[in-house]
Protein backbone atom coordinates (compact mmCIF):
# COMPACT_ATOMS: atom_id res chain seq x y z
CA UNK A 1 0.00 0.00 0.00
CA UNK A 2 2.84 2.35 0.90
CA UNK A 3 4.60 1.58 -2.42
CA UNK A 4 1.42 2.38 -4.33
CA UNK A 5 1.01 5.78 -2.60
CA UNK A 6 4.67 6.54 -3.21
CA UNK A 7 4.27 5.72 -6.91
CA UNK A 8 1.25 8.03 -7.13
CA UNK A 9 3.18 10.83 -5.47
CA UNK A 10 6.10 10.38 -7.90
CA UNK A 11 3.74 10.40 -10.90
CA UNK A 12 1.96 13.54 -9.61
CA UNK A 13 5.30 15.25 -9.05
CA UNK A 14 6.46 14.40 -12.58
CA UNK A 15 3.20 15.75 -14.05
CA UNK A 16 3.55 19.01 -12.10
CA UNK A 17 7.21 19.27 -13.10
CA UNK A 18 6.32 18.69 -16.76
CA UNK A 19 3.60 21.30 -16.59
CA UNK A 20 5.91 23.96 -15.08
CA UNK A 21 8.65 23.04 -17.55
CA UNK A 22 6.21 23.46 -20.43
CA UNK A 23 5.03 26.84 -19.15
CA UNK A 24 8.62 28.03 -18.68
CA UNK A 25 9.56 26.95 -22.20
CA UNK A 26 6.59 28.79 -23.67
CA UNK A 27 7.61 31.90 -21.71
CA UNK A 28 11.18 31.66 -23.04
CA UNK A 29 9.94 31.26 -26.60
CA UNK A 30 7.69 34.31 -26.22
CA UNK A 31 10.52 36.45 -24.78
CA UNK A 32 12.77 35.35 -27.60
CA UNK A 33 10.09 36.21 -30.16
CA UNK A 34 9.55 39.68 -28.68
CA UNK A 35 13.28 40.36 -28.62
CA UNK A 36 13.48 39.25 -32.20
CA UNK A 37 10.69 41.61 -33.17
CA UNK A 38 12.33 44.52 -31.33
CA UNK A 39 15.60 43.78 -33.03
CA UNK A 40 13.78 43.59 -36.35
CA UNK A 41 12.11 46.98 -35.74
CA UNK A 42 15.42 48.54 -34.77
CA UNK A 43 16.99 47.20 -37.91
CA UNK A 44 14.15 48.53 -40.05
CA UNK A 45 14.68 52.25 -39.49
CA UNK A 46 13.32 54.44 -42.32
CA UNK A 47 15.81 54.82 -45.12
CA UNK A 48 14.18 57.76 -46.95
CA UNK A 49 12.32 61.00 -46.32
CA UNK A 50 9.32 59.48 -48.07
CA UNK A 51 9.09 56.68 -45.46
CA UNK A 52 9.39 59.08 -42.53
CA UNK A 53 6.76 61.42 -43.93
CA UNK A 54 4.31 58.65 -44.69
CA UNK A 55 4.76 57.17 -41.19
CA UNK A 56 3.77 60.61 -39.83
CA UNK A 57 0.56 60.31 -41.91
CA UNK A 58 1.61 63.22 -44.12
CA UNK A 59 1.74 62.99 -47.92
CA UNK A 60 5.12 62.94 -49.66
CA UNK A 61 5.14 64.66 -53.07
CA UNK A 62 8.73 64.98 -54.29
CA UNK A 63 12.27 65.89 -53.28
CA UNK A 64 14.63 68.21 -55.15
CA UNK A 65 18.03 69.38 -53.85
CA UNK A 66 17.20 68.71 -50.18
CA UNK A 67 13.84 70.44 -50.63
CA UNK A 68 11.06 68.08 -49.63
CA UNK A 69 7.61 68.93 -50.98
CA UNK A 70 4.76 67.40 -49.00
CA UNK A 71 1.32 67.91 -47.51
CA UNK A 72 1.49 68.02 -43.73
CA UNK A 73 -1.26 66.17 -41.88
CA UNK A 74 -1.37 69.06 -39.39
CA UNK A 75 -1.32 72.84 -39.64
CA UNK A 76 1.03 74.96 -37.51
CA UNK A 77 -1.92 75.70 -35.21
CA UNK A 78 -5.35 74.10 -35.07
CA UNK A 79 -8.63 75.99 -35.56
CA UNK A 80 -8.69 76.90 -31.87
CA UNK A 81 -5.19 78.38 -31.95
CA UNK A 82 -3.48 75.45 -30.22
CA UNK A 83 0.11 74.81 -31.30
CA UNK A 84 1.08 71.66 -33.21
CA UNK A 85 4.76 72.26 -32.42
CA UNK A 86 5.30 68.73 -31.05
CA UNK A 87 4.11 67.17 -34.33
CA UNK A 88 6.57 69.22 -36.40
CA UNK A 89 9.47 68.74 -33.97
CA UNK A 90 8.99 64.95 -33.98
CA UNK A 91 8.90 64.82 -37.79
CA UNK A 92 12.01 67.00 -38.08
CA UNK A 93 13.91 64.94 -35.49
CA UNK A 94 13.15 61.76 -37.43
CA UNK A 95 14.40 63.33 -40.66
CA UNK A 96 17.67 64.71 -39.26
CA UNK A 97 19.58 61.36 -39.40
CA UNK A 98 18.86 61.25 -43.15
CA UNK A 99 20.41 64.70 -43.61
CA UNK A 100 23.34 64.48 -41.26
CA UNK A 101 25.33 67.73 -41.27
CA UNK A 102 23.13 69.11 -44.06
CA UNK A 103 20.39 71.72 -44.22
CA UNK A 104 17.02 70.79 -45.70
CA UNK A 105 13.56 72.25 -46.35
CA UNK A 106 10.03 70.99 -45.77
CA UNK A 107 7.60 72.79 -48.06
CA UNK A 108 3.80 72.52 -48.04
CA UNK A 109 2.49 74.86 -50.73
CA UNK A 110 -1.17 74.18 -49.95
CA UNK A 111 -0.81 75.24 -46.31
CA UNK A 112 1.80 77.92 -47.11
CA UNK A 113 4.35 76.37 -44.73
CA UNK A 114 8.07 76.54 -45.49
CA UNK A 115 10.30 75.03 -42.79
CA UNK A 116 14.05 75.51 -43.19
CA UNK A 117 16.08 73.16 -41.00
CA UNK A 118 19.43 74.91 -41.12
CA UNK A 119 22.60 73.09 -40.10
CA UNK A 120 25.04 75.26 -38.14
CA UNK A 121 28.43 73.76 -38.84
CA UNK A 122 30.33 75.69 -36.18
CA UNK A 123 27.90 74.62 -33.45
CA UNK A 124 27.23 71.17 -34.93
CA UNK A 125 23.49 71.61 -34.46
CA UNK A 126 20.33 72.53 -36.34
CA UNK A 127 18.07 75.57 -36.06
CA UNK A 128 14.47 75.60 -37.29
CA UNK A 129 13.15 78.56 -39.29
CA UNK A 130 9.43 78.50 -40.15
CA UNK A 131 8.19 80.90 -42.82
CA UNK A 132 11.29 83.02 -42.30
CA UNK A 133 10.96 83.19 -38.50
CA UNK A 134 13.16 81.55 -35.86
CA UNK A 135 11.46 80.41 -32.65
CA UNK A 136 8.25 80.55 -34.64
CA UNK A 137 5.93 79.17 -31.99
CA UNK A 138 7.19 81.74 -29.48
CA UNK A 139 6.86 84.62 -31.94
CA UNK A 140 3.43 83.82 -33.39
CA UNK A 141 0.13 84.20 -31.53
CA UNK A 142 -1.94 81.03 -32.01
CA UNK A 143 -5.28 82.84 -31.84
CA UNK A 144 -4.15 85.34 -34.47
CA UNK A 145 -2.97 82.46 -36.67
CA UNK A 146 -6.31 80.68 -36.43
CA UNK A 147 -8.39 83.85 -36.84
CA UNK A 148 -6.57 85.13 -39.92
CA UNK A 149 -6.94 81.76 -41.64
CA UNK A 150 -10.64 81.49 -40.87
CA UNK A 151 -11.58 85.11 -41.58
CA UNK A 152 -13.76 85.75 -44.64
CA UNK A 153 -15.96 88.40 -46.15
CA UNK A 154 -19.70 88.10 -45.46
CA UNK A 155 -21.81 85.78 -47.62
CA UNK A 156 -23.26 87.43 -50.70
CA UNK A 157 -26.97 87.64 -51.46
CA UNK A 158 -28.39 87.65 -54.96
CA UNK A 159 -30.37 90.89 -55.39
CA UNK A 160 -31.36 92.43 -58.70
CA UNK A 161 -31.79 96.12 -59.33
CA UNK A 162 -33.15 98.25 -62.17
CA UNK A 163 -32.34 101.43 -60.29
CA UNK A 164 -30.67 103.84 -62.75
CA UNK A 165 -28.48 105.43 -60.06
CA UNK A 166 -27.02 102.14 -58.82
CA UNK A 167 -26.59 100.75 -62.34
CA UNK A 168 -24.95 103.96 -63.55
CA UNK A 169 -22.45 104.03 -60.68
CA UNK A 170 -21.39 100.40 -61.11
CA UNK A 171 -20.91 100.97 -64.85
CA UNK A 172 -18.31 103.68 -64.12
CA UNK A 173 -16.56 102.23 -61.03
CA UNK A 174 -18.62 104.44 -58.72
CA UNK A 175 -17.97 107.61 -60.73
CA UNK A 176 -21.18 109.63 -61.26
CA UNK A 177 -20.23 110.54 -64.85
CA UNK A 178 -23.22 108.73 -66.39
CA UNK A 179 -25.74 110.39 -64.08
CA UNK A 180 -25.63 113.99 -65.26
CA UNK A 181 -29.31 113.98 -66.21
CA UNK A 182 -30.28 112.60 -62.80
CA UNK A 183 -28.11 114.79 -60.58
CA UNK A 184 -30.23 117.95 -60.46
CA UNK A 185 -30.94 120.44 -57.67
CA UNK A 186 -27.54 119.86 -56.07
CA UNK A 187 -27.05 121.05 -52.47
CA UNK A 188 -24.03 120.58 -50.22
CA UNK A 189 -25.10 119.58 -46.70
CA UNK A 190 -23.33 120.38 -43.44
CA UNK A 191 -22.45 116.72 -42.84
CA UNK A 192 -20.45 116.56 -46.09
CA UNK A 193 -23.13 114.84 -48.17
CA UNK A 194 -24.54 116.29 -51.39
CA UNK A 195 -28.31 116.06 -51.86
CA UNK A 196 -30.08 115.87 -55.22
CA UNK A 197 -33.62 116.06 -56.59
CA UNK A 198 -35.19 117.85 -53.63
CA UNK A 199 -33.24 115.61 -51.25
CA UNK A 200 -34.60 112.36 -52.67
CA UNK A 201 -31.09 110.92 -52.49
CA UNK A 202 -27.63 111.95 -51.25
CA UNK A 203 -24.05 111.14 -52.15
CA UNK A 204 -20.90 111.13 -50.08
CA UNK A 205 -17.84 111.25 -52.32
CA UNK A 206 -14.14 110.60 -51.87
CA UNK A 207 -11.24 112.94 -52.62
CA UNK A 208 -11.14 111.61 -56.18
CA UNK A 209 -14.91 112.20 -56.58
CA UNK A 210 -16.00 108.58 -56.60
CA UNK A 211 -19.24 107.88 -54.71
CA UNK A 212 -18.70 106.04 -51.44
CA UNK A 213 -22.19 106.12 -49.93
CA UNK A 214 -25.69 106.64 -51.41
CA UNK A 215 -28.60 107.50 -49.14
CA UNK A 216 -32.14 107.09 -50.47
CA UNK A 217 -34.51 109.16 -48.33
CA UNK A 218 -38.21 108.72 -47.65
CA UNK A 219 -38.91 111.04 -50.60
CA UNK A 220 -37.42 108.58 -53.10
CA UNK A 221 -40.21 106.84 -55.00
CA UNK A 222 -38.46 104.37 -57.35
CA UNK A 223 -37.46 100.79 -56.54
CA UNK A 224 -34.06 100.34 -54.90
CA UNK A 225 -33.91 96.67 -55.80
CA UNK A 226 -36.59 94.63 -57.55
CA UNK A 227 -39.84 94.71 -55.50
CA UNK A 228 -38.30 96.86 -52.77
CA UNK A 229 -38.84 100.61 -52.40
CA UNK A 230 -38.92 103.09 -49.53
CA UNK A 231 -42.41 101.98 -48.52
CA UNK A 232 -41.52 98.28 -48.24
CA UNK A 233 -41.58 97.20 -44.55
CA UNK A 234 -38.49 95.52 -43.13
CA UNK A 235 -40.52 92.40 -42.34
CA UNK A 236 -41.47 92.07 -46.00
CA UNK A 237 -37.86 92.62 -47.12
CA UNK A 238 -36.76 89.83 -44.77
CA UNK A 239 -39.41 87.52 -46.26
CA UNK A 240 -38.08 88.24 -49.74
CA UNK A 241 -34.41 88.02 -48.69
CA UNK A 242 -34.10 85.92 -45.49
CA UNK A 243 -30.29 85.59 -45.61
CA UNK A 244 -29.28 89.01 -44.27
CA UNK A 245 -25.74 89.16 -42.85
CA UNK A 246 -26.08 92.34 -40.76
CA UNK A 247 -28.79 93.58 -38.41
CA UNK A 248 -32.20 92.11 -37.61
CA UNK A 249 -35.82 93.14 -37.16
CA UNK A 250 -35.11 93.68 -33.46
CA UNK A 251 -32.25 96.03 -34.36
CA UNK A 252 -34.52 97.88 -36.81
CA UNK A 253 -32.28 97.39 -39.83
CA UNK A 254 -31.30 94.69 -42.32
CA UNK A 255 -27.93 94.53 -44.04
CA UNK A 256 -26.91 92.59 -47.15
CA UNK A 257 -23.82 92.14 -49.31
CA UNK A 258 -24.29 91.58 -53.05
CA UNK A 259 -21.95 91.32 -56.02
CA UNK A 260 -21.73 95.11 -56.30
CA UNK A 261 -23.04 96.72 -53.13
CA UNK A 262 -23.65 96.68 -49.41
CA UNK A 263 -27.32 97.49 -48.66
CA UNK A 264 -28.63 98.67 -45.29
CA UNK A 265 -32.44 98.96 -45.09
CA UNK A 266 -34.17 101.06 -42.41
CA UNK A 267 -37.73 102.26 -41.96
CA UNK A 268 -36.74 105.81 -42.92
CA UNK A 269 -33.88 105.39 -45.42
CA UNK A 270 -31.74 102.96 -47.43
CA UNK A 271 -27.96 103.27 -47.26
CA UNK A 272 -25.82 101.75 -50.05
CA UNK A 273 -22.04 101.37 -50.34
CA UNK A 274 -19.85 100.26 -53.20
CA UNK A 275 -16.82 98.13 -52.27
CA UNK A 276 -13.73 96.47 -53.68
CA UNK A 277 -12.52 92.97 -52.76
CA UNK A 278 -9.15 92.48 -54.42
CA UNK A 279 -5.41 92.43 -53.71
CA UNK A 280 -4.23 95.66 -52.09
CA UNK A 281 -0.81 95.70 -53.76
CA UNK A 282 -0.02 99.37 -53.12
CA UNK A 283 -1.22 99.33 -49.53
CA UNK A 284 0.79 96.22 -48.69
CA UNK A 285 3.89 97.80 -50.25
CA UNK A 286 3.47 100.94 -48.14
CA UNK A 287 2.68 98.81 -45.08
CA UNK A 288 5.83 96.69 -45.47
CA UNK A 289 7.96 99.81 -45.86
CA UNK A 290 6.45 101.34 -42.73
CA UNK A 291 6.92 98.21 -40.59
CA UNK A 292 10.57 98.16 -41.60
CA UNK A 293 11.30 101.88 -41.21
CA UNK A 294 8.68 103.09 -38.68
CA UNK A 295 8.64 106.31 -40.76
CA UNK A 296 5.08 107.47 -40.16
CA UNK A 297 5.50 110.64 -42.27
CA UNK A 298 6.45 108.58 -45.31
CA UNK A 299 3.67 106.07 -44.67
CA UNK A 300 0.93 108.70 -44.44
CA UNK A 301 2.35 110.62 -47.40
CA UNK A 302 2.34 107.43 -49.52
CA UNK A 303 -1.28 106.69 -48.58
CA UNK A 304 -2.44 110.25 -49.28
CA UNK A 305 -0.79 110.30 -52.70
CA UNK A 306 -1.21 106.69 -53.80
CA UNK A 307 -4.56 105.69 -52.26
CA UNK A 308 -6.85 108.73 -52.41
CA UNK A 309 -10.12 106.82 -51.95
CA UNK A 310 -10.19 107.06 -48.14
CA UNK A 311 -13.29 108.00 -46.12
CA UNK A 312 -11.38 110.50 -44.00
CA UNK A 313 -7.78 111.36 -43.16
CA UNK A 314 -6.42 112.99 -40.01
CA UNK A 315 -2.71 113.29 -39.25
CA UNK A 316 -0.73 114.97 -36.47
CA UNK A 317 3.01 114.38 -37.02
CA UNK A 318 4.00 116.01 -33.72
CA UNK A 319 2.37 113.30 -31.60
CA UNK A 320 2.68 110.46 -34.13
CA UNK A 321 -1.07 110.11 -34.62
CA UNK A 322 -2.78 109.16 -37.87
CA UNK A 323 -6.39 108.13 -38.51
CA UNK A 324 -7.26 107.14 -42.08
CA UNK A 325 -10.24 104.96 -42.95
CA UNK A 326 -10.62 102.83 -46.09
CA UNK A 327 -13.97 101.21 -45.33
CA UNK A 328 -14.61 99.87 -48.83
CA UNK A 329 -11.23 98.08 -48.78
CA UNK A 330 -11.42 96.71 -45.25
CA UNK A 331 -8.50 98.46 -43.55
CA UNK A 332 -7.99 101.36 -41.18
CA UNK A 333 -4.96 103.31 -39.97
CA UNK A 334 -5.55 104.39 -36.37
CA UNK A 335 -2.01 104.91 -35.13
CA UNK A 336 -1.04 106.65 -31.91
CA UNK A 337 2.53 107.24 -30.73
CA UNK A 338 3.70 105.69 -33.99
CA UNK A 339 2.53 102.21 -32.91
CA UNK A 340 1.81 99.97 -35.94
CA UNK A 341 -0.62 97.89 -33.85
CA UNK A 342 -3.06 100.68 -34.73
CA UNK A 343 -3.22 99.33 -38.30
CA UNK A 344 -6.45 97.33 -38.39
CA UNK A 345 -7.61 94.78 -40.96
CA UNK A 346 -11.30 93.84 -40.99
CA UNK A 347 -13.12 90.73 -42.16
CA UNK A 348 -13.80 92.30 -45.59
CA UNK A 349 -10.09 92.82 -46.29
CA UNK A 350 -8.61 90.72 -49.11
CA UNK A 351 -5.86 88.88 -47.24
CA UNK A 352 -2.60 87.75 -48.82
CA UNK A 353 0.31 85.74 -47.42
CA UNK A 354 1.99 89.04 -46.52
CA UNK A 355 -0.82 90.42 -44.37
CA UNK A 356 -1.55 87.02 -42.82
CA UNK A 357 2.07 86.86 -41.67
CA UNK A 358 1.91 90.37 -40.15
CA UNK A 359 -1.25 89.44 -38.26
CA UNK A 360 0.18 86.11 -37.05
CA UNK A 361 3.24 87.86 -35.64
CA UNK A 362 1.08 90.45 -33.92
CA UNK A 363 2.63 93.34 -35.86
CA UNK A 364 -0.81 94.69 -36.83
CA UNK A 365 -4.35 94.12 -35.55
CA UNK A 366 -7.09 91.88 -36.94
CA UNK A 367 -10.80 92.33 -36.28
CA UNK A 368 -11.95 89.02 -37.69
CA UNK A 369 -15.60 89.41 -36.70
CA UNK A 370 -16.09 93.01 -37.77
CA UNK A 371 -16.83 94.39 -41.24
CA UNK A 372 -15.45 97.90 -41.87
CA UNK A 373 -18.40 98.92 -44.05
CA UNK A 374 -20.88 97.96 -41.34
CA UNK A 375 -18.66 99.80 -38.82
CA UNK A 376 -18.73 103.06 -40.76
CA UNK A 377 -22.45 102.71 -41.43
CA UNK A 378 -23.13 102.40 -37.69
CA UNK A 379 -21.03 105.52 -37.11
CA UNK A 380 -23.03 107.39 -39.76
CA UNK A 381 -26.39 106.43 -38.22
CA UNK A 382 -25.24 107.37 -34.71
CA UNK A 383 -23.94 110.77 -35.84
CA UNK A 384 -26.68 111.87 -38.21
C-alpha positions, 0 to 999 in steps of 0.5 A: 500500500505504501509503495502504491502511494509513493508511486502516485506521489512520484507520478503527480510530481512528474506531471507538475514538473512537466507542466511547469517546464512546459510553461517556462519553455513557452515563456522563453519562446515568447521572450525570444520572439519579442526580442526578435521583433524589437531587433527587427524593428530597430533594424528597419529604421526608415531609409528615406524622407518618403518613409518618414513622412508617410509614417507621420501620416503626411503625404510625400510629393517629391524631393529636389536638392534637399527640398522636400515637398509634402502635404502636412497632416497638421497645420502649424496651429489648429482651428482653436489656436493650439500649437502643433509644435510637437508634431513638427518637432517629432517629424524634423527629429526623425528626418535629421539622421537622413540629412546628417550635417546638411540643411534641408527644407520641408515645403507645403504649398497648400498650407503655405508652410516653409520650414528651413532646417538649417545646419550650423556647422560651427555649433554642430546643431540645427536651427528651425526657421518657419516661414522666415521666422526663428522660434516661430511658436514663441513669436506667433500668436496662435489665436491670431494664426487661427483667426486670420486663416478662418476670416472671410468676407460676409456671404453674398446675397443675390439681389437684382436692381433696375435702379438707374443710379445704382446701375450707372455708378457700377458701370463707371466704377462708382464715378457719377459721370453717367448720371448727369441727367439725374443729378439735379438740384444739387445742395451741399449739406453740413455733414459733407453729403450732397443732396439731389432732386429735392433731397430724394437721395444723397451722395458722399464722395471721396477725394477723387470724386468717386461715390462712397455712400448713397442714401435714399430718403423717404422722398425717393419713389423708385425701386431700390432693388426689384420689389423693394422701395422706400415703402416696403416694410423691413418684415417684407424685405426679410421675407423676400431676402431671409439671408441678411448678414447684418442687423435684424428686425429687433435692431430695426435694420437689415444689411446685405452684401451683393456682387456690387453693393452693401445694402442697409435697409431702415424704416426711414432710409436705405444706405448703399455702399460700393466696395472692392474685394481684391489684392491691395498691392499698393497698400501692402507695399506701403505697409511693409515699408512702414513696418521696416522703417517706422517712418510714419510721415512717409507712410501717411504721405504714400497713402495720401498720394497713392490711395486717395479713396479714403473716407477721411484722413487725419494726421498729427506728425508732432504726436505720431497720430494718424487716422485714415479709414478705407472702409470699402477696402477693409483696412484702417490706420488708427495709429497713436505714438507711432505704434503699428498695432493701430493698423487694423484689418477687418473681415472684408479685407482681401488677405494675402500671405503678406498680411496674414504673416503680419497678423500672425506675428502680432505686428498689426491688428485683426478684427476678424468678426467686424466688417469695416463697411458695417462699422462706418455705417453704424457711425453714420447712423449714430452721428446723423 
